[in-house]
Amino acid sequence: MPHAARVADLLKAQFNVDSEFVKGDGGILEVRTGDQIIWTNRENRGEKPTNEEIVSAYQKFSSK
């Protein structure tokens, strides 16, 4: 299972959030809610977030 699909499954399980995978270029992975980027590896291409990083990023975003 691609990493992006695991991230989508995690967001669904933890927060009941539906998401979709949108193919990017050059190893870029962005986690978005609407038009807001809540996590990106744009500066560190190829880096993949841990589950804890995704949960923390979403919690910070959703508490705004």
C-alpha positions as CSV (number, residue, x, y, z in Angstrom):
1,M,0.0,0.0,0.0
2,P,1.5,3.4,-0.9
3,H,2.3,5.7,1.9
4,A,-0.3,8.2,0.9
5,A,-3.0,5.5,1.2
6,R,-1.8,4.7,4.7
7,V,-2.0,8.4,5.6
8,A,-5.6,8.5,4.2
9,D,-6.5,5.4,6.3
10,L,-5.0,6.9,9.4
11,L,-7.0,10.2,9.0
12,K,-10.2,8.2,8.5
13,A,-9.6,6.0,11.5
14,Q,-8.4,8.7,13.9
15,F,-10.6,11.6,12.8
16,N,-13.3,10.2,10.5
17,V,-11.9,12.4,7.7
18,D,-12.3,11.4,4.1
19,S,-9.3,12.2,1.9
20,E,-8.0,11.3,-1.5
21,F,-4.7,10.7,-3.1
22,V,-3.6,13.2,-5.7
23,K,-0.4,12.2,-7.6
24,G,2.4,14.7,-7.3
25,D,5.9,15.1,-8.8
26,G,9.4,14.3,-7.6
27,G,8.5,12.6,-4.4
28,I,6.5,15.5,-3.0
29,L,3.9,14.4,-0.4
30,E,1.4,17.0,0.9
31,V,-1.4,16.3,3.4
32,R,-4.2,18.8,2.8
33,T,-7.5,19.7,4.3
34,G,-9.4,21.7,1.7
35,D,-6.8,24.1,0.3
36,Q,-4.8,24.1,3.6
37,I,-1.5,22.2,3.6
38,I,-1.1,20.6,7.1
39,W,2.1,18.6,6.3
40,T,4.5,18.7,3.4
41,N,7.9,17.2,2.6
42,R,8.5,19.9,-0.1
43,E,11.8,20.9,1.6
44,N,12.9,17.4,2.4
45,R,11.8,15.4,-0.7
46,G,11.3,11.8,0.0
47,E,10.7,12.2,3.7
48,K,7.6,10.3,4.8
49,P,5.7,11.4,7.9
50,T,5.2,9.1,10.8
51,N,1.7,8.4,12.0
52,E,2.4,10.6,15.0
53,E,3.5,13.5,12.8
54,I,0.3,13.3,10.8
55,V,-2.0,13.0,13.9
56,S,-0.2,16.0,15.5
57,A,-0.4,18.1,12.3
58,Y,-4.1,17.4,11.9
59,Q,-4.8,18.1,15.6
60,K,-3.0,21.5,15.3
61,F,-4.9,22.3,12.1
62,S,-8.3,21.3,13.5
63,S,-7.9,23.2,16.7
64,K,-7.6,26.6,14.9
